[in-house]
Amino acid sequence: MVRQDDMILEGVKAVELASLSALARGEPVAKGSDMAPLCAKGWVELAGDQPIITLTGRTLLDHPPTGLR
């Protein structure tokens, strides 16, 4: 089992940023498993079935890191 701290330390992956961007545009994320890393890193919270982008997630979208893997 991967701890939340470990998920955060592994950094931003391009696929995660793409999923976060899709959520911001109102598009559904392809798989439920795509949502798990976003929630674990604190970028998205779920309110029932509705994903909510957190302030941290919004900041990541507004100022994406350089050199994504």
mmCIF file of the N, C-alpha and C atoms, coordinates in Angstrom:
data_MODEL
# 
_entry.id   MODEL 
# 
loop_
_atom_site.group_PDB 
_atom_site.id 
_atom_site.type_symbol 
_atom_site.label_atom_id 
_atom_site.label_alt_id 
_atom_site.label_comp_id 
_atom_site.label_asym_id 
_atom_site.label_entity_id 
_atom_site.label_seq_id 
_atom_site.pdbx_PDB_ins_code 
_atom_site.Cartn_x 
_atom_site.Cartn_y 
_atom_site.Cartn_z 
_atom_site.occupancy 
_atom_site.B_iso_or_equiv 
_atom_site.pdbx_formal_charge 
_atom_site.auth_seq_id 
_atom_site.auth_comp_id 
_atom_site.auth_asym_id 
_atom_site.auth_atom_id 
_atom_site.pdbx_PDB_model_num 
ATOM 1   N N  . MET A 1 1  ? 0.845   -1.188 0.000   1.00 0.00 ? 1  MET A N  1 
ATOM 2   C CA . MET A 1 1  ? 0.000   0.000  0.000   1.00 0.00 ? 1  MET A CA 1 
ATOM 3   C C  . MET A 1 1  ? 0.884   1.244  0.000   1.00 0.00 ? 1  MET A C  1 
ATOM 4   N N  . VAL A 1 2  ? 0.619   2.161  -0.888  1.00 0.00 ? 2  VAL A N  1 
ATOM 5   C CA . VAL A 1 2  ? 1.401   3.388  -1.001  1.00 0.00 ? 2  VAL A CA 1 
ATOM 6   C C  . VAL A 1 2  ? 0.783   4.446  -0.092  1.00 0.00 ? 2  VAL A C  1 
ATOM 7   N N  . ARG A 1 3  ? 1.635   5.048  0.734   1.00 0.00 ? 3  ARG A N  1 
ATOM 8   C CA . ARG A 1 3  ? 1.158   6.098  1.626   1.00 0.00 ? 3  ARG A CA 1 
ATOM 9   C C  . ARG A 1 3  ? 0.997   7.405  0.858   1.00 0.00 ? 3  ARG A C  1 
ATOM 10  N N  . GLN A 1 4  ? 0.137   8.288  1.384   1.00 0.00 ? 4  GLN A N  1 
ATOM 11  C CA . GLN A 1 4  ? -0.092  9.577  0.735   1.00 0.00 ? 4  GLN A CA 1 
ATOM 12  C C  . GLN A 1 4  ? 1.207   10.365 0.622   1.00 0.00 ? 4  GLN A C  1 
ATOM 13  N N  . ASP A 1 5  ? 2.037   10.329 1.664   1.00 0.00 ? 5  ASP A N  1 
ATOM 14  C CA . ASP A 1 5  ? 3.308   11.054 1.619   1.00 0.00 ? 5  ASP A CA 1 
ATOM 15  C C  . ASP A 1 5  ? 4.156   10.592 0.445   1.00 0.00 ? 5  ASP A C  1 
ATOM 16  N N  . ASP A 1 6  ? 4.169   9.283  0.200   1.00 0.00 ? 6  ASP A N  1 
ATOM 17  C CA . ASP A 1 6  ? 4.945   8.735  -0.910  1.00 0.00 ? 6  ASP A CA 1 
ATOM 18  C C  . ASP A 1 6  ? 4.387   9.199  -2.252  1.00 0.00 ? 6  ASP A C  1 
ATOM 19  N N  . MET A 1 7  ? 3.076   9.254  -2.382  1.00 0.00 ? 7  MET A N  1 
ATOM 20  C CA . MET A 1 7  ? 2.444   9.693  -3.619  1.00 0.00 ? 7  MET A CA 1 
ATOM 21  C C  . MET A 1 7  ? 2.812   11.149 -3.908  1.00 0.00 ? 7  MET A C  1 
ATOM 22  N N  . ILE A 1 8  ? 2.822   11.980 -2.882  1.00 0.00 ? 8  ILE A N  1 
ATOM 23  C CA . ILE A 1 8  ? 3.144   13.397 -3.065  1.00 0.00 ? 8  ILE A CA 1 
ATOM 24  C C  . ILE A 1 8  ? 4.597   13.561 -3.473  1.00 0.00 ? 8  ILE A C  1 
ATOM 25  N N  . LEU A 1 9  ? 5.489   12.807 -2.857  1.00 0.00 ? 9  LEU A N  1 
ATOM 26  C CA . LEU A 1 9  ? 6.913   12.940 -3.134  1.00 0.00 ? 9  LEU A CA 1 
ATOM 27  C C  . LEU A 1 9  ? 7.305   12.491 -4.535  1.00 0.00 ? 9  LEU A C  1 
ATOM 28  N N  . GLU A 1 10 ? 6.511   11.630 -5.150  1.00 0.00 ? 10 GLU A N  1 
ATOM 29  C CA . GLU A 1 10 ? 6.891   11.184 -6.492  1.00 0.00 ? 10 GLU A CA 1 
ATOM 30  C C  . GLU A 1 10 ? 6.678   12.260 -7.544  1.00 0.00 ? 10 GLU A C  1 
ATOM 31  N N  . GLY A 1 11 ? 6.023   13.347 -7.187  1.00 0.00 ? 11 GLY A N  1 
ATOM 32  C CA . GLY A 1 11 ? 5.899   14.487 -8.083  1.00 0.00 ? 11 GLY A CA 1 
ATOM 33  C C  . GLY A 1 11 ? 4.735   14.385 -9.056  1.00 0.00 ? 11 GLY A C  1 
ATOM 34  N N  . VAL A 1 12 ? 4.747   15.285 -10.021 1.00 0.00 ? 12 VAL A N  1 
ATOM 35  C CA . VAL A 1 12 ? 3.665   15.402 -10.997 1.00 0.00 ? 12 VAL A CA 1 
ATOM 36  C C  . VAL A 1 12 ? 4.011   14.588 -12.229 1.00 0.00 ? 12 VAL A C  1 
ATOM 37  N N  . LYS A 1 13 ? 3.086   13.762 -12.658 1.00 0.00 ? 13 LYS A N  1 
ATOM 38  C CA . LYS A 1 13 ? 3.250   13.004 -13.900 1.00 0.00 ? 13 LYS A CA 1 
ATOM 39  C C  . LYS A 1 13 ? 2.365   13.658 -14.962 1.00 0.00 ? 13 LYS A C  1 
ATOM 40  N N  . ALA A 1 14 ? 2.815   13.586 -16.191 1.00 0.00 ? 14 ALA A N  1 
ATOM 41  C CA . ALA A 1 14 ? 2.073   14.215 -17.293 1.00 0.00 ? 14 ALA A CA 1 
ATOM 42  C C  . ALA A 1 14 ? 0.652   13.679 -17.388 1.00 0.00 ? 14 ALA A C  1 
ATOM 43  N N  . VAL A 1 15 ? 0.461   12.386 -17.178 1.00 0.00 ? 15 VAL A N  1 
ATOM 44  C CA . VAL A 1 15 ? -0.879  11.797 -17.270 1.00 0.00 ? 15 VAL A CA 1 
ATOM 45  C C  . VAL A 1 15 ? -1.790  12.330 -16.165 1.00 0.00 ? 15 VAL A C  1 
ATOM 46  N N  . GLU A 1 16 ? -1.230  12.587 -14.986 1.00 0.00 ? 16 GLU A N  1 
ATOM 47  C CA . GLU A 1 16 ? -2.029  13.145 -13.892 1.00 0.00 ? 16 GLU A CA 1 
ATOM 48  C C  . GLU A 1 16 ? -2.435  14.585 -14.201 1.00 0.00 ? 16 GLU A C  1 
ATOM 49  N N  . LEU A 1 17 ? -1.522  15.342 -14.755 1.00 0.00 ? 17 LEU A N  1 
ATOM 50  C CA . LEU A 1 17 ? -1.844  16.718 -15.122 1.00 0.00 ? 17 LEU A CA 1 
ATOM 51  C C  . LEU A 1 17 ? -2.901  16.746 -16.226 1.00 0.00 ? 17 LEU A C  1 
ATOM 52  N N  . ALA A 1 18 ? -2.827  15.801 -17.153 1.00 0.00 ? 18 ALA A N  1 
ATOM 53  C CA . ALA A 1 18 ? -3.838  15.706 -18.218 1.00 0.00 ? 18 ALA A CA 1 
ATOM 54  C C  . ALA A 1 18 ? -5.206  15.367 -17.629 1.00 0.00 ? 18 ALA A C  1 
ATOM 55  N N  . SER A 1 19 ? -5.247  14.460 -16.664 1.00 0.00 ? 19 SER A N  1 
ATOM 56  C CA . SER A 1 19 ? -6.517  14.115 -16.013 1.00 0.00 ? 19 SER A CA 1 
ATOM 57  C C  . SER A 1 19 ? -7.083  15.303 -15.243 1.00 0.00 ? 19 SER A C  1 
ATOM 58  N N  . LEU A 1 20 ? -6.208  16.034 -14.557 1.00 0.00 ? 20 LEU A N  1 
ATOM 59  C CA . LEU A 1 20 ? -6.638  17.212 -13.811 1.00 0.00 ? 20 LEU A CA 1 
ATOM 60  C C  . LEU A 1 20 ? -7.167  18.286 -14.758 1.00 0.00 ? 20 LEU A C  1 
ATOM 61  N N  . SER A 1 21 ? -6.503  18.466 -15.879 1.00 0.00 ? 21 SER A N  1 
ATOM 62  C CA . SER A 1 21 ? -6.961  19.434 -16.886 1.00 0.00 ? 21 SER A CA 1 
ATOM 63  C C  . SER A 1 21 ? -8.315  19.039 -17.456 1.00 0.00 ? 21 SER A C  1 
ATOM 64  N N  . ALA A 1 22 ? -8.507  17.749 -17.698 1.00 0.00 ? 22 ALA A N  1 
ATOM 65  C CA . ALA A 1 22 ? -9.795  17.264 -18.210 1.00 0.00 ? 22 ALA A CA 1 
ATOM 66  C C  . ALA A 1 22 ? -10.909 17.543 -17.209 1.00 0.00 ? 22 ALA A C  1 
ATOM 67  N N  . LEU A 1 23 ? -10.637 17.330 -15.930 1.00 0.00 ? 23 LEU A N  1 
ATOM 68  C CA . LEU A 1 23 ? -11.632 17.639 -14.898 1.00 0.00 ? 23 LEU A CA 1 
ATOM 69  C C  . LEU A 1 23 ? -11.971 19.127 -14.894 1.00 0.00 ? 23 LEU A C  1 
ATOM 70  N N  . ALA A 1 24 ? -10.956 19.963 -15.042 1.00 0.00 ? 24 ALA A N  1 
ATOM 71  C CA . ALA A 1 24 ? -11.175 21.413 -15.036 1.00 0.00 ? 24 ALA A CA 1 
ATOM 72  C C  . ALA A 1 24 ? -12.035 21.851 -16.222 1.00 0.00 ? 24 ALA A C  1 
ATOM 73  N N  . ARG A 1 25 ? -11.930 21.140 -17.335 1.00 0.00 ? 25 ARG A N  1 
ATOM 74  C CA . ARG A 1 25 ? -12.745 21.454 -18.521 1.00 0.00 ? 25 ARG A CA 1 
ATOM 75  C C  . ARG A 1 25 ? -14.141 20.831 -18.428 1.00 0.00 ? 25 ARG A C  1 
ATOM 76  N N  . GLY A 1 26 ? -14.392 20.069 -17.367 1.00 0.00 ? 26 GLY A N  1 
ATOM 77  C CA . GLY A 1 26 ? -15.705 19.452 -17.197 1.00 0.00 ? 26 GLY A CA 1 
ATOM 78  C C  . GLY A 1 26 ? -15.844 18.117 -17.880 1.00 0.00 ? 26 GLY A C  1 
ATOM 79  N N  . GLU A 1 27 ? -14.741 17.572 -18.361 1.00 0.00 ? 27 GLU A N  1 
ATOM 80  C CA . GLU A 1 27 ? -14.767 16.267 -19.006 1.00 0.00 ? 27 GLU A CA 1 
ATOM 81  C C  . GLU A 1 27 ? -14.600 15.177 -17.955 1.00 0.00 ? 27 GLU A C  1 
ATOM 82  N N  . PRO A 1 28 ? -15.211 14.036 -18.179 1.00 0.00 ? 28 PRO A N  1 
ATOM 83  C CA . PRO A 1 28 ? -15.034 12.939 -17.217 1.00 0.00 ? 28 PRO A CA 1 
ATOM 84  C C  . PRO A 1 28 ? -13.634 12.345 -17.335 1.00 0.00 ? 28 PRO A C  1 
ATOM 85  N N  . VAL A 1 29 ? -13.113 11.888 -16.214 1.00 0.00 ? 29 VAL A N  1 
ATOM 86  C CA . VAL A 1 29 ? -11.833 11.184 -16.218 1.00 0.00 ? 29 VAL A CA 1 
ATOM 87  C C  . VAL A 1 29 ? -12.103 9.768  -16.715 1.00 0.00 ? 29 VAL A C  1 
ATOM 88  N N  . ALA A 1 30 ? -11.242 9.266  -17.567 1.00 0.00 ? 30 ALA A N  1 
ATOM 89  C CA . ALA A 1 30 ? -11.473 7.991  -18.256 1.00 0.00 ? 30 ALA A CA 1 
ATOM 90  C C  . ALA A 1 30 ? -11.747 6.827  -17.302 1.00 0.00 ? 30 ALA A C  1 
ATOM 91  N N  . LYS A 1 31 ? -10.933 6.677  -16.271 1.00 0.00 ? 31 LYS A N  1 
ATOM 92  C CA . LYS A 1 31 ? -11.074 5.553  -15.355 1.00 0.00 ? 31 LYS A CA 1 
ATOM 93  C C  . LYS A 1 31 ? -11.080 6.051  -13.921 1.00 0.00 ? 31 LYS A C  1 
ATOM 94  N N  . GLY A 1 32 ? -11.741 5.289  -13.050 1.00 0.00 ? 32 GLY A N  1 
ATOM 95  C CA . GLY A 1 32 ? -11.723 5.620  -11.634 1.00 0.00 ? 32 GLY A CA 1 
ATOM 96  C C  . GLY A 1 32 ? -10.325 5.561  -11.060 1.00 0.00 ? 32 GLY A C  1 
ATOM 97  N N  . SER A 1 33 ? -9.503  4.677  -11.629 1.00 0.00 ? 33 SER A N  1 
ATOM 98  C CA . SER A 1 33 ? -8.133  4.560  -11.136 1.00 0.00 ? 33 SER A CA 1 
ATOM 99  C C  . SER A 1 33 ? -7.313  5.813  -11.449 1.00 0.00 ? 33 SER A C  1 
ATOM 100 N N  . ASP A 1 34 ? -7.734  6.594  -12.453 1.00 0.00 ? 34 ASP A N  1 
ATOM 101 C CA . ASP A 1 34 ? -7.054  7.856  -12.751 1.00 0.00 ? 34 ASP A CA 1 
ATOM 102 C C  . ASP A 1 34 ? -7.312  8.893  -11.669 1.00 0.00 ? 34 ASP A C  1 
ATOM 103 N N  . MET A 1 35 ? -8.409  8.743  -10.949 1.00 0.00 ? 35 MET A N  1 
ATOM 104 C CA . MET A 1 35 ? -8.786  9.692  -9.909  1.00 0.00 ? 35 MET A CA 1 
ATOM 105 C C  . MET A 1 35 ? -8.004  9.451  -8.611  1.00 0.00 ? 35 MET A C  1 
ATOM 106 N N  . ALA A 1 36 ? -7.625  8.218  -8.350  1.00 0.00 ? 36 ALA A N  1 
ATOM 107 C CA . ALA A 1 36 ? -6.970  7.864  -7.088  1.00 0.00 ? 36 ALA A CA 1 
ATOM 108 C C  . ALA A 1 36 ? -5.693  8.665  -6.826  1.00 0.00 ? 36 ALA A C  1 
ATOM 109 N N  . PRO A 1 37 ? -4.761  8.768  -7.799  1.00 0.00 ? 37 PRO A N  1 
ATOM 110 C CA . PRO A 1 37 ? -3.559  9.552  -7.515  1.00 0.00 ? 37 PRO A CA 1 
ATOM 111 C C  . PRO A 1 37 ? -3.859  11.042 -7.298  1.00 0.00 ? 37 PRO A C  1 
ATOM 112 N N  . LEU A 1 38 ? -4.865  11.559 -7.995  1.00 0.00 ? 38 LEU A N  1 
ATOM 113 C CA . LEU A 1 38 ? -5.222  12.972 -7.835  1.00 0.00 ? 38 LEU A CA 1 
ATOM 114 C C  . LEU A 1 38 ? -5.743  13.231 -6.429  1.00 0.00 ? 38 LEU A C  1 
ATOM 115 N N  . CYS A 1 39 ? -6.539  12.312 -5.925  1.00 0.00 ? 39 CYS A N  1 
ATOM 116 C CA . CYS A 1 39 ? -7.060  12.444 -4.559  1.00 0.00 ? 39 CYS A CA 1 
ATOM 117 C C  . CYS A 1 39 ? -5.950  12.236 -3.535  1.00 0.00 ? 39 CYS A C  1 
ATOM 118 N N  . ALA A 1 40 ? -5.085  11.256 -3.785  1.00 0.00 ? 40 ALA A N  1 
ATOM 119 C CA . ALA A 1 40 ? -4.005  10.955 -2.839  1.00 0.00 ? 40 ALA A CA 1 
ATOM 120 C C  . ALA A 1 40 ? -3.035  12.120 -2.699  1.00 0.00 ? 40 ALA A C  1 
ATOM 121 N N  . LYS A 1 41 ? -2.839  12.872 -3.779  1.00 0.00 ? 41 LYS A N  1 
ATOM 122 C CA . LYS A 1 41 ? -1.921  14.003 -3.741  1.00 0.00 ? 41 LYS A CA 1 
ATOM 123 C C  . LYS A 1 41 ? -2.598  15.287 -3.270  1.00 0.00 ? 41 LYS A C  1 
ATOM 124 N N  . GLY A 1 42 ? -3.910  15.214 -3.017  1.00 0.00 ? 42 GLY A N  1 
ATOM 125 C CA . GLY A 1 42 ? -4.627  16.377 -2.494  1.00 0.00 ? 42 GLY A CA 1 
ATOM 126 C C  . GLY A 1 42 ? -5.035  17.379 -3.549  1.00 0.00 ? 42 GLY A C  1 
ATOM 127 N N  . TRP A 1 43 ? -5.006  16.982 -4.805  1.00 0.00 ? 43 TRP A N  1 
ATOM 128 C CA . TRP A 1 43 ? -5.380  17.891 -5.886  1.00 0.00 ? 43 TRP A CA 1 
ATOM 129 C C  . TRP A 1 43 ? -6.874  17.875 -6.149  1.00 0.00 ? 43 TRP A C  1 
ATOM 130 N N  . VAL A 1 44 ? -7.534  16.791 -5.769  1.00 0.00 ? 44 VAL A N  1 
ATOM 131 C CA . VAL A 1 44 ? -8.970  16.622 -5.990  1.00 0.00 ? 44 VAL A CA 1 
ATOM 132 C C  . VAL A 1 44 ? -9.574  15.995 -4.743  1.00 0.00 ? 44 VAL A C  1 
ATOM 133 N N  . GLU A 1 45 ? -10.761 16.433 -4.382  1.00 0.00 ? 45 GLU A N  1 
ATOM 134 C CA . GLU A 1 45 ? -11.547 15.799 -3.326  1.00 0.00 ? 45 GLU A CA 1 
ATOM 135 C C  . GLU A 1 45 ? -12.868 15.374 -3.941  1.00 0.00 ? 45 GLU A C  1 
ATOM 136 N N  . LEU A 1 46 ? -13.438 14.332 -3.409  1.00 0.00 ? 46 LEU A N  1 
ATOM 137 C CA . LEU A 1 46 ? -14.728 13.854 -3.897  1.00 0.00 ? 46 LEU A CA 1 
ATOM 138 C C  . LEU A 1 46 ? -15.827 14.253 -2.930  1.00 0.00 ? 46 LEU A C  1 
ATOM 139 N N  . ALA A 1 47 ? -16.872 14.846 -3.469  1.00 0.00 ? 47 ALA A N  1 
ATOM 140 C CA . ALA A 1 47 ? -18.085 15.158 -2.712  1.00 0.00 ? 47 ALA A CA 1 
ATOM 141 C C  . ALA A 1 47 ? -19.160 14.245 -3.288  1.00 0.00 ? 47 ALA A C  1 
ATOM 142 N N  . GLY A 1 48 ? -19.312 13.076 -2.690  1.00 0.00 ? 48 GLY A N  1 
ATOM 143 C CA . GLY A 1 48 ? -20.178 12.057 -3.277  1.00 0.00 ? 48 GLY A CA 1 
ATOM 144 C C  . GLY A 1 48 ? -19.492 11.517 -4.514  1.00 0.00 ? 48 GLY A C  1 
ATOM 145 N N  . ASP A 1 49 ? -20.122 11.653 -5.652  1.00 0.00 ? 49 ASP A N  1 
ATOM 146 C CA . ASP A 1 49 ? -19.527 11.239 -6.930  1.00 0.00 ? 49 ASP A CA 1 
ATOM 147 C C  . ASP A 1 49 ? -18.876 12.399 -7.663  1.00 0.00 ? 49 ASP A C  1 
ATOM 148 N N  . GLN A 1 50 ? -19.030 13.608 -7.149  1.00 0.00 ? 50 GLN A N  1 
ATOM 149 C CA . GLN A 1 50 ? -18.559 14.811 -7.834  1.00 0.00 ? 50 GLN A CA 1 
ATOM 150 C C  . GLN A 1 50 ? -17.132 15.159 -7.440  1.00 0.00 ? 50 GLN A C  1 
ATOM 151 N N  . PRO A 1 51 ? -16.191 15.172 -8.395  1.00 0.00 ? 51 PRO A N  1 
ATOM 152 C CA . PRO A 1 51 ? -14.827 15.592 -8.066  1.00 0.00 ? 51 PRO A CA 1 
ATOM 153 C C  . PRO A 1 51 ? -14.731 17.114 -7.961  1.00 0.00 ? 51 PRO A C  1 
ATOM 154 N N  . ILE A 1 52 ? -14.041 17.581 -6.935  1.00 0.00 ? 52 ILE A N  1 
ATOM 155 C CA . ILE A 1 52 ? -13.838 19.004 -6.702  1.00 0.00 ? 52 ILE A CA 1 
ATOM 156 C C  . ILE A 1 52 ? -12.330 19.255 -6.724  1.00 0.00 ? 52 ILE A C  1 
ATOM 157 N N  . ILE A 1 53 ? -11.883 20.151 -7.582  1.00 0.00 ? 53 ILE A N  1 
ATOM 158 C CA . ILE A 1 53 ? -10.455 20.484 -7.648  1.00 0.00 ? 53 ILE A CA 1 
ATOM 159 C C  . ILE A 1 53 ? -10.134 21.398 -6.468  1.00 0.00 ? 53 ILE A C  1 
ATOM 160 N N  . THR A 1 54 ? -9.126  21.019 -5.703  1.00 0.00 ? 54 THR A N  1 
ATOM 161 C CA . THR A 1 54 ? -8.722  21.791 -4.529  1.00 0.00 ? 54 THR A CA 1 
ATOM 162 C C  . THR A 1 54 ? -7.888  22.997 -4.948  1.00 0.00 ? 54 THR A C  1 
ATOM 163 N N  . LEU A 1 55 ? -7.594  23.847 -3.993  1.00 0.00 ? 55 LEU A N  1 
ATOM 164 C CA . LEU A 1 55 ? -6.744  25.005 -4.257  1.00 0.00 ? 55 LEU A CA 1 
ATOM 165 C C  . LEU A 1 55 ? -5.366  24.562 -4.742  1.00 0.00 ? 55 LEU A C  1 
ATOM 166 N N  . THR A 1 56 ? -4.853  23.489 -4.176  1.00 0.00 ? 56 THR A N  1 
ATOM 167 C CA . THR A 1 56 ? -3.565  22.952 -4.611  1.00 0.00 ? 56 THR A CA 1 
ATOM 168 C C  . THR A 1 56 ? -3.637  22.485 -6.060  1.00 0.00 ? 56 THR A C  1 
ATOM 169 N N  . GLY A 1 57 ? -4.715  21.796 -6.409  1.00 0.00 ? 57 GLY A N  1 
ATOM 170 C CA . GLY A 1 57 ? -4.899  21.341 -7.782  1.00 0.00 ? 57 GLY A CA 1 
ATOM 171 C C  . GLY A 1 57 ? -5.045  22.509 -8.751  1.00 0.00 ? 57 GLY A C  1 
ATOM 172 N N  . ARG A 1 58 ? -5.773  23.528 -8.346  1.00 0.00 ? 58 ARG A N  1 
ATOM 173 C CA . ARG A 1 58 ? -5.958  24.709 -9.196  1.00 0.00 ? 58 ARG A CA 1 
ATOM 174 C C  . ARG A 1 58 ? -4.626  25.431 -9.403  1.00 0.00 ? 58 ARG A C  1 
ATOM 175 N N  . THR A 1 59 ? -3.820  25.518 -8.351  1.00 0.00 ? 59 THR A N  1 
ATOM 176 C CA . THR A 1 59 ? -2.511  26.147 -8.465  1.00 0.00 ? 59 THR A CA 1 
ATOM 177 C C  . THR A 1 59 ? -1.632  25.374 -9.444  1.00 0.00 ? 59 THR A C  1 
ATOM 178 N N  . LEU A 1 60 ? -1.696  24.065 -9.385  1.00 0.00 ? 60 LEU A N  1 
ATOM 179 C CA . LEU A 1 60 ? -0.932  23.231 -10.314 1.00 0.00 ? 60 LEU A CA 1 
ATOM 180 C C  . LEU A 1 60 ? -1.368  23.480 -11.756 1.00 0.00 ? 60 LEU A C  1 
ATOM 181 N N  . LEU A 1 61 ? -2.656  23.633 -11.979 1.00 0.00 ? 61 LEU A N  1 
ATOM 182 C CA . LEU A 1 61 ? -3.151  23.912 -13.322 1.00 0.00 ? 61 LEU A CA 1 
ATOM 183 C C  . LEU A 1 61 ? -2.709  25.292 -13.812 1.00 0.00 ? 61 LEU A C  1 
ATOM 184 N N  . ASP A 1 62 ? -2.755  26.260 -12.917 1.00 0.00 ? 62 ASP A N  1 
ATOM 185 C CA . ASP A 1 62 ? -2.400  27.633 -13.295 1.00 0.00 ? 62 ASP A CA 1 
ATOM 186 C C  . ASP A 1 62 ? -0.900  27.830 -13.489 1.00 0.00 ? 62 ASP A C  1 
ATOM 187 N N  . HIS A 1 63 ? -0.092  27.032 -12.788 1.00 0.00 ? 63 HIS A N  1 
ATOM 188 C CA . HIS A 1 63 ? 1.366   27.155 -12.842 1.00 0.00 ? 63 HIS A CA 1 
ATOM 189 C C  . HIS A 1 63 ? 1.987   25.764 -12.933 1.00 0.00 ? 63 HIS A C  1 
ATOM 190 N N  . PRO A 1 64 ? 1.839   25.105 -14.085 1.00 0.00 ? 64 PRO A N  1 
ATOM 191 C CA . PRO A 1 64 ? 2.362   23.735 -14.211 1.00 0.00 ? 64 PRO A CA 1 
ATOM 192 C C  . PRO A 1 64 ? 3.887   23.706 -14.089 1.00 0.00 ? 64 PRO A C  1 
ATOM 193 N N  . PRO A 1 65 ? 4.385   22.633 -13.491 1.00 0.00 ? 65 PRO A N  1 
ATOM 194 C CA . PRO A 1 65 ? 5.846   22.514 -13.354 1.00 0.00 ? 65 PRO A CA 1 
ATOM 195 C C  . PRO A 1 65 ? 6.490   22.250 -14.714 1.00 0.00 ? 65 PRO A C  1 
ATOM 196 N N  . THR A 1 66 ? 7.759   22.535 -14.802 1.00 0.00 ? 66 THR A N  1 
ATOM 197 C CA . THR A 1 66 ? 8.487   22.252 -16.037 1.00 0.00 ? 66 THR A CA 1 
ATOM 198 C C  . THR A 1 66 ? 9.187   20.902 -15.886 1.00 0.00 ? 66 THR A C  1 
ATOM 199 N N  . GLY A 1 67 ? 9.481   20.295 -16.993 1.00 0.00 ? 67 GLY A N  1 
ATOM 200 C CA . GLY A 1 67 ? 10.212  19.031 -16.972 1.00 0.00 ? 67 GLY A CA 1 
ATOM 201 C C  . GLY A 1 67 ? 9.393   17.861 -16.470 1.00 0.00 ? 67 GLY A C  1 
ATOM 202 N N  . LEU A 1 68 ? 8.141   17.746 -16.901 1.00 0.00 ? 68 LEU A N  1 
ATOM 203 C CA . LEU A 1 68 ? 7.320   16.616 -16.461 1.00 0.00 ? 68 LEU A CA 1 
ATOM 204 C C  . LEU A 1 68 ? 7.862   15.327 -17.034 1.00 0.00 ? 68 LEU A C  1 
ATOM 205 N N  . ARG A 1 69 ? 7.706   14.231 -16.241 1.00 0.00 ? 69 ARG A N  1 
ATOM 206 C CA . ARG A 1 69 ? 8.132   12.912 -16.710 1.00 0.00 ? 69 ARG A CA 1 
ATOM 207 C C  . ARG A 1 69 ? 7.050   12.297 -17.537 1.00 0.00 ? 69 ARG A C  1 
# 
